[in-house]
């Protein structure tokens, strides 16, 4: 049995739902209460990214830079150099989408503890469409030296992750979705930067999910179980640094795996795990996510289903993969 404390209601249709950006808002306020050096900067999207809770609690530690994302992170880097712990927030399409070079040269290159919070990332941005559905951010930030990359699975984990990156002393990227998503964790569930968690034990295949997709992976595992397929579900909230030990241990047991992310599969979680296995363990890996295309407008659920990243579609693809991909055994 998994030691991760799953929400006992996670598989029910009436599962609790909340946007993980709401968890970030609570976590930032808590981080501010714990450390007076925590400051917040926003690019004119205070309530959209849920920074208003911090602003209301600590008005003298909040800076509104306006629609100027390059300034957002360069000012934050200066504050970090002066001993502050700055959180910057905008839509991910603009930060890191518009200001990647400034993040690189002022924060990451100097190893300054600037926290880049990308709101409205991924397909759950829904009706805002392709221009605002940031799908390349995981790859962009994972390739940056010194950068920590985290995609929390739900609002409870987003709150924990926010408090954690306030203390880690590193430049960090926190990926947040716009719409309400199911809550599969609990207050007692563990979260540690750099750790992955087995949510469901299995022996036939390892399913690695990150961010909002971990819930869909759990739903896929329920469907697969009814087909006689025992899938192990591993939640990977920290994409960088990747928990190599947990990933490899799971794959050694199951002999094959699949990754699921609502982002481009090129350079994302799937890329990270395939890079690891190509050097350490030659197991078959199927990458599921956005495959070299842009987003589309629609309700969040319509978009997720259009990209075949709902639990039912994931299960179907896993069944097809298992039929053609034998389990790796040591000694092959």
C-alpha positions as CSV (number, residue, x, y, z in Angstrom):
1,X,0.0,0.0,0.0
2,X,1.1,3.6,-0.7
3,X,2.0,5.7,2.4
4,X,0.8,8.8,0.6
5,X,-2.4,10.2,2.2
6,X,-4.9,10.3,-0.7
7,X,-8.2,12.2,-0.4
8,X,-10.6,9.3,0.3
9,X,-13.1,11.0,-1.9
10,X,-10.8,11.5,-4.9
11,X,-12.4,8.9,-7.2
12,X,-16.0,10.1,-6.6
13,X,-17.8,12.5,-8.9
14,X,-18.4,15.0,-6.1
15,X,-14.7,15.2,-5.2
16,X,-13.7,18.6,-3.8
17,X,-12.3,21.0,-6.4
18,X,-10.3,24.2,-6.2
19,X,-7.9,26.1,-8.4
20,X,-4.3,25.4,-7.3
21,X,-3.6,29.2,-7.6
22,X,-5.9,29.6,-4.6
23,X,-3.5,27.4,-2.6
24,X,-0.6,29.5,-3.8
25,X,-2.3,32.6,-2.5
26,X,-2.7,31.0,1.0
27,X,0.8,29.7,0.9
28,X,2.3,33.1,0.0
29,X,0.5,34.8,2.8
30,X,1.7,32.0,5.2
31,X,5.3,32.4,3.9
32,X,5.1,36.1,4.5
33,X,4.0,35.5,8.1
34,X,6.9,33.1,8.6
35,X,9.6,35.3,7.2
36,X,9.5,39.2,7.0
37,X,12.0,39.0,4.1
38,X,9.3,37.6,1.8
39,X,8.1,40.2,-0.7
40,X,5.7,40.0,-3.7
41,X,5.7,41.6,-7.1
42,X,3.0,41.3,-9.7
43,X,2.4,42.4,-13.3
44,X,-1.1,43.9,-12.9
45,X,-2.8,40.5,-12.3
46,X,-3.0,40.5,-8.5
47,X,-6.3,38.8,-8.0
48,X,-6.0,36.5,-11.1
49,X,-2.8,35.0,-9.6
50,X,-4.2,35.2,-6.0
51,X,-1.5,37.6,-4.7
52,X,-4.2,39.9,-3.2
53,X,-4.1,37.9,0.1
54,X,-0.4,38.9,0.5
55,X,-1.0,42.4,-0.7
56,X,-3.8,43.0,1.9
57,X,-1.8,41.5,4.7
58,X,1.6,43.1,3.9
59,X,0.9,46.2,1.7
60,X,4.4,47.6,2.4
61,X,6.0,44.4,1.1
62,X,4.0,44.3,-2.2
63,X,5.2,46.0,-5.4
64,X,3.0,46.5,-8.5
65,X,5.2,46.8,-11.5
66,X,2.4,47.0,-14.1
67,X,2.4,45.2,-17.4
68,X,6.2,45.0,-17.6
69,X,7.3,41.4,-17.1
70,X,11.0,42.1,-17.8
71,X,11.0,44.6,-15.0
72,X,9.1,42.2,-12.8
73,X,12.0,39.8,-12.6
74,X,14.9,42.2,-12.8
75,X,13.5,44.3,-9.9
76,X,13.0,41.0,-8.0
77,X,16.6,40.0,-8.7
78,X,17.8,43.2,-7.2
79,X,15.7,42.7,-4.1
80,X,17.0,39.1,-3.8
81,X,20.6,40.5,-4.0
82,X,19.6,42.8,-1.1
83,X,18.5,39.9,1.0
84,X,14.8,39.6,0.2
85,X,12.9,36.5,-0.9
86,X,10.9,37.9,-3.9
87,X,7.9,36.1,-5.4
88,X,7.0,37.3,-8.9
89,X,3.7,36.4,-10.5
90,X,2.0,36.8,-13.9
91,X,0.4,34.5,-16.5
92,X,2.9,31.9,-17.6
93,X,2.5,33.0,-21.2
94,X,4.2,36.3,-20.1
95,X,6.5,35.0,-17.3
96,X,8.5,33.0,-18.2
97,X,7.1,33.3,-21.7
98,X,8.0,36.9,-22.4
99,X,10.9,37.5,-19.9
100,X,12.9,34.2,-20.1
101,X,16.1,36.0,-20.9
102,X,15.8,38.3,-17.9
103,X,15.1,35.4,-15.6
104,X,18.2,33.7,-16.9
105,X,20.6,36.6,-16.8
106,X,19.5,38.3,-13.6
107,X,18.1,35.5,-11.4
108,X,19.4,32.0,-12.5
109,X,22.8,33.0,-13.7
110,X,23.5,34.7,-10.3
111,X,21.7,32.0,-8.4
112,X,19.4,34.5,-6.8
113,X,16.3,33.1,-4.9
114,X,13.7,34.7,-7.2
115,X,10.4,32.8,-7.3
116,X,8.8,32.9,-10.7
117,X,5.1,32.0,-10.4
118,X,3.5,31.2,-13.8
119,X,-0.3,31.4,-13.5
120,X,-2.8,30.2,-16.0
121,X,-0.4,27.6,-17.4
122,X,-1.4,24.6,-19.4
123,X,-4.7,23.6,-21.0
124,X,-6.8,24.4,-18.0
125,X,-6.7,28.0,-19.2
126,X,-9.5,26.9,-21.4
127,X,-11.4,29.7,-23.3
128,X,-8.3,32.0,-23.4
129,X,-7.0,29.8,-26.2
130,X,-3.6,29.1,-27.8
131,X,-2.0,32.5,-27.0
132,X,-2.5,32.1,-23.2
133,X,-2.3,28.3,-22.9
134,X,1.4,28.2,-22.0
135,X,2.5,24.7,-22.9
136,X,6.3,25.3,-23.3
137,X,7.1,26.6,-19.8
138,X,8.3,23.3,-18.3
139,X,10.8,22.8,-21.0
140,X,11.9,26.4,-20.9
141,X,12.5,26.4,-17.2
142,X,13.9,22.9,-16.9
143,X,16.7,23.7,-19.2
144,X,17.8,26.7,-17.2
145,X,20.8,26.0,-14.8
146,X,20.1,26.5,-11.1
147,X,16.3,26.6,-11.6
148,X,13.9,24.5,-9.5
149,X,10.7,23.5,-11.4
150,X,7.6,22.5,-9.5
151,X,4.1,21.7,-10.8
152,X,1.8,21.1,-7.8
153,X,-1.1,18.6,-8.4
154,X,-3.8,20.5,-6.5
155,X,-4.4,23.5,-4.3
156,X,-3.3,21.8,-1.0
157,X,0.0,20.9,-2.6
158,X,0.4,24.3,-4.2
159,X,0.2,25.9,-0.7
160,X,2.8,23.5,0.6
161,X,5.1,24.1,-2.4
162,X,4.8,27.9,-2.0
163,X,6.0,27.7,1.6
164,X,8.8,25.3,0.6
165,X,10.3,27.4,-2.2
166,X,10.3,30.4,0.1
167,X,12.8,28.5,2.2
168,X,14.9,26.8,-0.4
169,X,17.3,29.7,-1.3
170,X,17.2,28.9,-5.0
171,X,15.6,30.4,-8.1
172,X,12.4,28.5,-8.5
173,X,9.5,28.2,-11.0
174,X,6.0,27.3,-9.7
175,X,3.5,26.3,-12.4
176,X,-0.2,27.0,-11.6
177,X,-3.4,26.2,-13.5
178,X,-6.4,28.6,-13.8
179,X,-9.5,26.5,-13.4
180,X,-10.7,24.4,-10.4
181,X,-9.2,20.9,-10.4
182,X,-9.9,17.9,-8.1
183,X,-8.1,17.7,-4.8
184,X,-6.5,14.3,-4.5
185,X,-4.1,15.1,-1.6
186,X,-4.7,16.0,2.0
187,X,-3.2,18.2,4.6
188,X,-1.3,15.2,5.9
189,X,0.1,14.3,2.5
190,X,3.9,14.8,2.2
191,X,5.5,17.4,0.1
192,X,9.3,17.9,-0.2
193,X,11.1,19.6,-3.1
194,X,12.9,17.0,-5.2
195,X,10.6,14.1,-4.1
196,X,8.2,12.0,-6.1
197,X,5.4,9.9,-4.5
198,X,3.9,6.6,-5.2
199,X,0.1,7.1,-4.9
200,X,-0.9,3.6,-6.0
201,X,1.2,0.4,-6.1
202,X,1.3,-1.7,-9.2
203,X,3.3,-4.2,-11.2
204,X,2.3,-3.9,-14.9
205,X,3.3,-0.3,-15.8
206,X,4.5,2.9,-14.0
207,X,2.4,6.0,-14.8
208,X,4.1,9.2,-14.0
209,X,1.9,12.3,-13.6
210,X,2.7,15.9,-12.8
211,X,0.6,18.9,-12.0
212,X,-3.1,18.6,-12.8
213,X,-2.5,15.4,-14.8
214,X,-1.8,13.3,-11.8
215,X,-5.5,13.2,-11.0
216,X,-6.3,12.1,-14.5
217,X,-3.6,9.4,-14.1
218,X,-5.3,8.2,-11.0
219,X,-8.6,8.0,-12.9
220,X,-6.9,6.1,-15.7
221,X,-5.5,3.6,-13.2
222,X,-9.0,2.9,-11.9
223,X,-10.2,2.2,-15.5
224,X,-7.1,0.0,-16.2
225,X,-7.7,-2.0,-13.0
226,X,-11.1,-3.0,-14.4
227,X,-9.3,-4.3,-17.5
228,X,-7.0,-6.4,-15.3
229,X,-4.0,-4.0,-15.6
230,X,-2.3,-3.2,-12.4
231,X,-0.8,0.3,-12.9
232,X,1.6,2.0,-10.4
233,X,0.9,5.7,-10.1
234,X,3.8,8.0,-9.3
235,X,3.1,11.7,-8.7
236,X,6.1,13.9,-9.7
237,X,5.4,17.5,-8.5
238,X,9.1,18.4,-8.7
239,X,10.2,18.1,-12.3
240,X,13.7,19.5,-11.5
241,X,15.5,18.2,-9.6
242,X,13.9,14.9,-10.6
243,X,13.6,12.2,-8.0
244,X,15.7,9.7,-9.9
245,X,15.7,7.1,-7.2
246,X,11.9,6.9,-7.0
247,X,11.5,6.9,-10.7
248,X,14.0,4.2,-11.3
249,X,12.8,2.0,-8.4
250,X,9.3,2.1,-9.9
251,X,10.4,1.2,-13.4
252,X,12.7,-1.6,-12.2
253,X,9.5,-3.2,-10.7
254,X,7.1,-2.6,-13.6
255,X,9.5,-2.8,-16.6
256,X,7.7,-0.1,-18.6
257,X,6.3,3.4,-18.0
258,X,4.3,6.3,-19.3
259,X,4.5,10.0,-18.5
260,X,1.5,12.4,-18.6
261,X,1.6,16.2,-18.6
262,X,-0.5,19.1,-20.0
263,X,2.5,20.6,-21.7
264,X,4.7,19.9,-24.7
265,X,6.2,16.5,-24.3
266,X,9.4,17.8,-25.9
267,X,11.6,18.8,-23.0
268,X,8.9,18.3,-20.3
269,X,8.5,15.7,-17.7
270,X,8.5,13.0,-20.3
271,X,11.8,14.3,-21.7
272,X,13.3,14.4,-18.2
273,X,12.4,10.7,-17.5
274,X,13.4,9.5,-21.0
275,X,16.8,11.2,-20.6
276,X,17.2,9.4,-17.2
277,X,16.2,6.0,-18.5
278,X,18.3,6.2,-21.6
279,X,21.4,6.3,-19.3
280,X,20.3,4.2,-16.4
281,X,17.5,1.7,-17.3
282,X,16.5,0.9,-20.9
283,X,12.7,0.5,-20.3
284,X,10.0,1.3,-22.9
285,X,8.5,4.8,-22.1
286,X,5.3,6.3,-23.6
287,X,5.1,10.1,-23.4
288,X,1.6,11.5,-23.3
289,X,0.9,15.2,-23.4
290,X,0.8,18.0,-26.0
291,X,2.5,16.7,-29.2
292,X,4.0,19.6,-31.1
293,X,0.8,21.7,-31.4
294,X,-0.8,24.8,-29.9
295,X,-3.8,25.0,-27.6
296,X,-7.4,25.5,-28.5
297,X,-10.3,27.5,-27.0
298,X,-13.1,25.7,-25.1
299,X,-14.0,24.9,-21.6
300,X,-11.1,23.4,-19.7
301,X,-12.8,20.0,-19.8
302,X,-13.4,20.2,-23.5
303,X,-9.8,21.1,-24.2
304,X,-8.4,18.3,-22.0
305,X,-10.6,15.8,-23.8
306,X,-9.7,17.3,-27.2
307,X,-6.1,16.7,-26.4
308,X,-7.0,13.1,-25.1
309,X,-5.6,13.8,-21.6
310,X,-8.6,12.8,-19.6
311,X,-8.5,9.6,-17.6
312,X,-10.5,7.5,-20.2
313,X,-8.3,8.6,-23.1
314,X,-5.1,8.0,-21.1
315,X,-6.3,4.5,-20.2
316,X,-7.0,3.7,-23.8
317,X,-3.5,4.8,-24.9
318,X,-1.9,2.8,-22.1
319,X,-3.7,-0.4,-23.2
320,X,-2.5,0.1,-26.7
321,X,1.1,0.7,-25.5
322,X,1.1,-2.4,-23.2
323,X,0.1,-4.5,-26.2
324,X,3.2,-3.6,-28.1
325,X,5.7,-2.8,-25.4
326,X,7.0,-5.8,-23.5
327,X,8.2,-5.3,-19.9
328,X,11.9,-4.8,-19.5
329,X,13.7,-7.4,-17.4
330,X,17.2,-7.1,-16.1
331,X,19.6,-8.9,-18.4
332,X,17.9,-8.0,-21.7
